[in-house]
């Protein structure tokens, strides 16, 4: 049983824009001839933190790849701040941990500086402003002292903080993170959430795929439930119903008691 008091969750973010950060309308995505995800419709506002939940193979990673343009949309459209997401440079995507080659010989500073590539231009050197922004981003996530460390020598939590720093350096307005808490301990998870909370001050919208249902219920403004299609979207206390859980996870049962 999870009891949630209103003060413990961020169910309502004060909006500073009349345009949603991320809008999906009638989206479906397919691999070859097979529809991997369908009937996706949602609207996410600046500074909101949204959890995407569902069983393995539900379409969470597929959705993220559709948002960033790695996979083409079969139907529908996705808009970022009212514009086609394929022409928008302010999306930062952190894939699942095992999808990254951590043996690549690059240090923390270089990874974060990669976030400035669109601002710097092709084959041009970093400017003073770019270096200042990268320095500031590393300080914000507590990774300045390790800026010369090779990325493969970092712990799982440190690697995730580096990618958050890269999003800050990129001046991303939308941060997508696919299973960022997999394999990290409770202390590291808490540290990452502290950094994510600070992103609200920059009006950064954060969308995270997670298997942790308790975390999704208590640490996010909204929850998107997927199982090959959209099951539900909204505040946790609205979408965590027995019916939605059954449609998302089959025979799964979990009782949540939301108190205001």
C-alpha positions, -999 to 999 in steps of 0.1 A, spaced: 0 0 0 14 34 -10 -1 64 7 6 97 -10 0 131 6 -4 161 -18 28 177 -4 48 146 -14 41 147 -51 44 174 -78 9 170 -93 6 206 -106 34 226 -122 28 263 -127 28 269 -164 46 298 -180 37 290 -216 5 286 -235 22 261 -258 29 225 -246 65 214 -246 55 180 -261 23 171 -280 15 137 -295 -16 133 -317 -28 99 -330 8 86 -331 15 51 -342 50 36 -349 58 4 -366 88 -19 -372 85 -32 -407 49 -44 -411 43 -47 -373 27 -19 -354 48 -15 -322 28 13 -307 -5 30 -315 -32 54 -303 -8 77 -285 -22 111 -275 -9 134 -248 1 169 -240 31 177 -217 38 212 -204 70 231 -195 88 218 -163 65 188 -159 80 155 -150 63 125 -166 68 88 -160 62 63 -188 54 29 -175 45 -5 -190 58 -40 -192 88 -50 -213 80 -46 -250 52 -21 -242 66 6 -265 84 29 -241 117 29 -259 98 30 -292 80 61 -282 113 78 -273 128 69 -306 98 83 -324 100 115 -305 136 121 -314 132 110 -350 152 77 -349 120 59 -359 96 74 -384 59 79 -374 35 56 -392 6 79 -384 0 111 -364 24 138 -355 47 149 -326 52 186 -319 78 202 -297 69 237 -286 45 237 -316 70 227 -342 78 194 -359 102 176 -336 125 166 -365 135 202 -370 140 209 -333 175 209 -317 164 211 -281 156 175 -273 182 155 -253 178 118 -252 196 94 -228 191 58 -239 192 27 -218 225 22 -200 233 -9 -220 228 9 -253 259 31 -247 294 19 -255 312 29 -222 345 18 -236 346 47 -260 377 68 -252 361 100 -242 362 119 -209 334 137 -190 343 171 -203 341 160 -239 307 142 -234 292 173 -220 308 195 -247 290 173 -273 258 190 -261 272 223 -275 278 209 -310 247 224 -326 255 258 -311 292 257 -321 288 245 -357 305 219 -378 343 215 -372 345 248 -354 363 252 -320 344 258 -288 341 294 -278 345 309 -243 307 309 -239 305 272 -247 332 264 -222 315 285 -195 282 267 -202 298 233 -199 316 243 -167 284 255 -152 266 223 -162 292 201 -146 291 221 -114 253 218 -113 254 180 -114 284 177 -91 308 163 -117 333 191 -121 360 174 -101 357 143 -124 357 163 -157 389 146 -169 378 111 -160 371 86 -188 334 79 -190 339 42 -187 355 47 -153 324 63 -137 297 46 -116 263 42 -131 249 72 -112 278 94 -122 273 85 -159 237 94 -157 246 128 -141 270 134 -170 242 129 -195 220 153 -175 249 178 -177 250 173 -214 213 182 -216 220 214 -196 248 223 -219 227 216 -249 201 240 -234 176 212 -240 140 220 -232 130 183 -233 150 156 -216 141 120 -224 156 93 -201 151 56 -207 154 36 -175 179 59 -158 175 43 -124 182 7 -135 210 -7 -114 215 23 -92 212 23 -54 187 44 -34 213 71 -26 222 76 -62 185 76 -72 179 104 -47 209 124 -60 196 121 -96 161 133 -85 177 163 -68 193 172 -101 161 167 -120 142 188 -95 167 217 -102 159 214 -139 124 227 -131 139 261 -124 151 261 -161 117 250 -173 131 218 -186 105 191 -192 116 156 -182 101 123 -195 114 91 -179 107 55 -187 106 34 -155 95 0 -142 92 14 -107 55 18 -101 58 33 -66 83 58 -79 60 67 -108 32 73 -83 51 95 -59 78 114 -78 61 125 -111 34 150 -121 19 127 -146 20 91 -157 17 77 -193 7 40 -193 16 20 -224 11 -16 -236 15 -15 -273 -10 14 -272 -18 42 -248 -38 29 -218 -40 61 -198 -24 95 -192 -28 119 -164 -20 126 -127 -11 94 -108 -42 95 -86 -63 96 -117 -48 69 -138 -37 44 -111 -69 24 -113 -75 -14 -112 -88 -13 -148 -58 6 -161 -34 -16 -142 -50 -47 -156 -49 -34 -192 -12 -23 -188 2 -53 -168 -23 -81 -174 -30 -99 -141 -8 -74 -121 -25 -61 -89 -12 -31 -69 -32 -10 -44 -26 27 -42 -42 49 -16 -40 86 -25 -48 111 2 -50 148 -2 
